[in-house]
Amino acid sequence: MQIQTPDWVKHAVFYQIFPDRFAKGSQPRKHLLQNPKWEEWHASPTLQGYKGGDLWGVIEKLDYLQDLGINAIYFTPIFQSTCNHRYHTHDYYQVDPILGGNQAFQELLAAAHQRNIKVVLDGVFNHASRGFFFFNDILENGPHSPWLNWFKIEGWPLSAYDGQFPANYVGWVGNRALPVFNHDNPEVREYIMEIAEYWIKFGIDGWRLDVPFEIKTPGFWQEFRQRVKAINPEAYIVGEIWLEAREWLDGKQFDGVMNYLFAGPTIAFTAGDRVDLDQIKDRSYHPYPPISANEYAQKIQNLLGLYDWQIQLTQLNLLASHDTARLISIAKGDRDSVKLATLMLLTFPGAPSIYYGDEVGLLGCLDPDSRRGFPMTQAWEVEVLNYHKQLINLRHQYPALRTGSYQILFAEETVYVFARILDDRELIVAVNVGIDAKNVSFDGANLKYHSDTILYGNGEVLWKIEGEIHQVELSIPPRSGLIIGN
């Protein structure tokens, strides 16, 4: 079977938005609350407080995102909920009124699509919330509720709030705030499929699926794909799976996963012994211990060997998300670590995803701290913004950085060099994560074009050609990287 994945994703640069924290609309709008009790925008975020970000604010920021080079947005959940992260869904058919409701989202979709920016939503289909109507009916009516078989009820009475008593129903990871759906019930299955179809018809460009590995019902994700793709064959389906995901990336389920298998070794290589272990504990990716260039090359080769090439090109690559600390905080404030890792991110096969604020140097330890309010302009790290723009622009400018083959050319000690090759374009990417300048030499016989043009970064490149011998010599300053192109 020839695997097919959405072509647009191969050319996308994603921007992940946590809606409560990205932007508040400044234009006068009709709001649900006239005197909301929002947390101060730039105060440290709390687990339960709202800062009042909305979709009107995102609309006003679209020009900024377009200028950055963003052409796809992944939103963490936007449906009605009673928590700032909105993973506790109340109503899958209603955009949270705090965000502006369905009307604001409709306007956002139109404004984004007008700019050729795609929009992917977060689908939380493993579990709902205590406030979800069907579950709330069970809380009110007990065994008389018509929705009993929609959830995994184990006994009576249910205790939805008092931890002194057994919950008597299955909650995700034991959390009684998140009752798990009974996906073996055909009514539940059909309900979720119809939600997926509804929003694709509404105009979204894909689904990011929360903890999809928790749904064990045979054929569930295969049917999900069939029904979504029947409406929009180019819809993107990406799963939140932190580890090896071949089971789901067979061409019959997901187009890709959040590529933490890229993030872990990339951080371990670029940040090395600067990694703050407190910021990666209890997470299912492994940016520690430090690894050498050779070890990094092995991990990347293994990763690129896991999946079909069409899947590799639609992986969602990232360095941070709402579920991790931000890389600048993981690396104890070391800016070079972030700069090097960002270079690796934006030159790797698959769709890079930038977590809102990372492009301006926003700090953030593990959540809720990694979900801070987007900073005011005067607090931006302008150098960080500039190299993000430069790298994103190069990715858009050179198709080889998007769909070209990936060839490792050199990997020893602190220096890692690879090429992205497509037709008559060859780009060489070299990084030196060490604290000393490095001069390296390697065989370039597989490279046709002997370019010495440096498109990004600093360093020196020299070709030595004698008959059949094509030797490349690079001088790379400490803690830096460069891109060479023809």
GUSE-273737 format. One line per 2 residues: for each residue z negated, x negated, y negated of C-alpha. Coordinates in steps of 0.5 Angstrom, whole numbers, plus 500, padded with zeros to 3 digits. Layout:
N
Z/X/Y  ...;
END
This chain:
486
500/500/500  502/497/493;
496/498/489  497/501/482;
493/501/476  493/503/469;
498/498/465  495/499/458;
488/496/461  492/490/462;
493/489/455  486/492/452;
480/489/449  475/493/449;
469/495/445  462/498/448;
459/502/443  452/505/444;
453/511/439  446/512/437;
446/505/434  453/503/432;
454/507/425  452/513/421;
457/517/418  456/517/410;
461/523/409  457/529/407;
458/533/414  454/539/417;
448/536/421  444/540/426;
438/537/423  437/537/415;
431/532/415  431/528/421;
425/524/423  430/518/425;
427/511/426  429/506/421;
436/503/422  434/496/422;
427/496/425  426/494/432;
428/499/437  423/503/441;
424/506/448  424/514/446;
426/513/438  433/515/435;
436/512/430  441/517/428;
448/514/429  454/519/430;
461/520/432  463/521/424;
460/514/423  465/511/429;
471/514/425  469/511/419;
468/504/423  475/505/426;
479/501/421  474/495/422;
475/495/430  482/495/429;
482/489/424  478/486/429;
483/487/434  480/492/439;
485/497/442  480/501/447;
473/503/446  468/505/452;
462/509/450  455/510/453;
454/517/454  455/522/449;
454/528/452  448/533/450;
441/530/452  434/528/450;
434/521/450  437/516/445;
441/513/451  444/520/454;
443/518/461  439/524/462;
445/529/461  443/536/459;
450/539/459  456/536/461;
461/540/457  458/539/450;
458/532/446  451/532/443;
450/535/437  446/529/434;
453/526/435  457/531/431;
458/535/437  465/537/440;
468/537/434  466/530/432;
469/528/438  475/531/438;
476/528/431  474/521/433;
479/522/439  485/524/434;
483/518/429  483/513/435;
489/515/438  493/515/431;
491/507/431  493/506/439;
486/505/441  484/508/447;
477/512/449  473/511/455;
467/515/457  461/514/461;
460/519/467  453/520/469;
455/524/476  450/521/481;
444/525/477  442/530/471;
436/531/468  430/536/468;
433/539/462  440/540/466;
440/548/466  441/548/474;
435/544/475  431/547/470;
432/554/473  429/551/480;
423/549/475  422/556/473;
424/560/479  422/555/485;
425/557/491  428/563/488;
433/559/484  440/560/486;
441/553/485  436/550/490;
442/546/494  445/543/488;
439/538/489  435/534/494;
428/539/494  423/536/499;
417/541/498  413/545/494;
411/546/488  415/541/484;
412/536/480  417/534/474;
412/531/469  405/530/472;
405/523/476  399/525/480;
403/529/484  409/528/489;
415/530/485  418/534/492;
425/532/490  429/526/490;
430/522/483  434/516/482;
430/510/484  424/515/484;
425/517/477  423/524/476;
426/525/470  433/524/473;
434/529/479  439/527/484;
445/531/485  446/534/493;
454/531/493  454/534/500;
454/541/497  462/543/496;
460/547/490  456/540/486;
462/536/488  467/541/485;
463/542/479  463/534/478;
471/534/479  472/540/474;
468/536/469  472/530/470;
478/534/469  476/537/463;
475/531/459  481/528/461;
485/534/459  481/534/453;
484/527/451  480/521/454;
483/515/457  478/514/463;
472/514/466  466/509/466;
462/511/472  455/510/472;
452/507/479  457/510/483;
455/506/489  449/511/490;
454/517/492  455/516/499;
459/523/501  465/521/504;
472/522/500  468/523/494;
471/518/490  478/518/493;
478/526/491  476/524/484;
481/519/483  487/524/486;
484/529/481  484/525/475;
490/521/476  494/528/477;
493/530/470  494/523/467;
496/517/472  494/512/466;
487/514/466  482/508/467;
477/509/472  472/503/472;
465/503/476  459/500/474;
458/495/480  454/489/479;
456/485/486  462/484/490;
466/491/490  472/491/495;
469/497/498  471/501/492;
477/497/490  482/498/495;
487/502/490  484/509/493;
478/509/488  477/505/482;
482/501/478  476/496/476;
469/495/476  464/492/470;
465/484/472  458/482/472;
461/477/478  465/474/472;
459/474/467  454/471/471;
457/464/473  460/464/466;
453/464/463  450/459/468;
456/454/466  456/455/458;
449/456/457  446/452/463;
439/450/462  438/454/455;
438/460/459  431/464/458;
429/466/465  425/472/462;
432/475/459  435/475/466;
429/478/470  430/484/475;
438/484/473  443/484/479;
447/478/476  446/471/476;
447/467/470  442/461/473;
441/456/475  446/452/471;
452/450/475  457/444/474;
465/445/472  466/444/480;
461/449/482  464/454/476;
471/453/479  469/455/486;
466/461/484  472/463/480;
476/462/485  472/466/490;
472/472/485  480/471/484;
481/472/491  476/478/492;
481/483/490  489/485/489;
492/482/483  493/489/480;
486/490/480  484/483/477;
488/485/471  484/491/470;
477/489/471  472/490/465;
470/483/464  464/482/460;
458/477/457  453/483/455;
452/490/456  447/495/454;
443/494/461  443/486/459;
440/482/454  445/479/449;
448/473/450  445/469/444;
438/471/446  439/469/453;
441/462/451  435/462/446;
439/462/440  444/457/442;
451/459/438  455/454/442;
454/457/449  456/464/446;
462/461/443  464/457/449;
463/464/454  467/468/449;
473/463/449  472/464/457;
472/471/456  478/472/452;
482/468/456  481/471/463;
485/476/467  482/483/466;
480/487/460  475/483/456;
469/488/453  465/486/447;
458/489/446  458/492/439;
455/487/435  456/481/439;
462/479/434  457/478/428;
451/475/432  447/481/433;
440/478/437  437/482/442;
433/481/448  432/486/454;
433/493/453  431/497/448;
431/491/444  439/489/446;
440/496/443  439/495/436;
442/498/430  449/495/428;
447/490/422  449/490/415;
455/486/412  450/481/409;
447/480/416  453/478/419;
455/471/422  461/470/419;
463/464/423  462/468/430;
466/474/427  472/469/425;
472/466/432  472/473/435;
478/475/431  482/469/432;
481/469/440  483/476/440;
489/475/436  491/470/441;
490/474/447  494/480/443;
500/474/441  500/471/448;
502/476/454  500/470/458;
493/470/457  493/478/459;
498/478/465  499/471/467;
497/467/473  491/463/473;
491/456/475  485/451/475;
487/444/473  481/440/472;
474/441/474  469/436/474;
462/435/471  462/438/464;
469/439/463  473/445/466;
481/446/465  485/452/467;
492/454/465  495/461/464;
502/462/466  507/467/465;
515/466/465  516/461/460;
509/461/457  504/456/459;
497/456/455  492/451/457;
485/452/456  479/447/456;
472/447/455  467/441/455;
460/444/456  456/438/455;
453/434/449  458/428/449;
465/428/448  469/427/454;
476/424/455  479/427/462;
486/426/465  489/430/470;
496/432/474  500/436/470;
506/436/475  506/444/476;
507/445/468  514/445/466;
512/445/458  509/439/455;
506/442/449  501/438/445;
500/444/440  493/446/439;
492/454/438  485/454/438;
479/449/437  479/441/436;
481/436/440  487/431/442;
492/432/448  497/427/450;
502/427/456  504/421/460;
511/422/463  513/417/468;
519/419/473  515/425/477;
509/423/474  506/428/469;
499/426/467  495/430/462;
490/426/458  485/431/453;
479/429/449  474/434/448;
469/434/443  462/436/445;
460/443/446  467/446/445;
473/448/447  481/449/446;
487/452/447  494/449/448;
500/452/448  508/452/447;
END
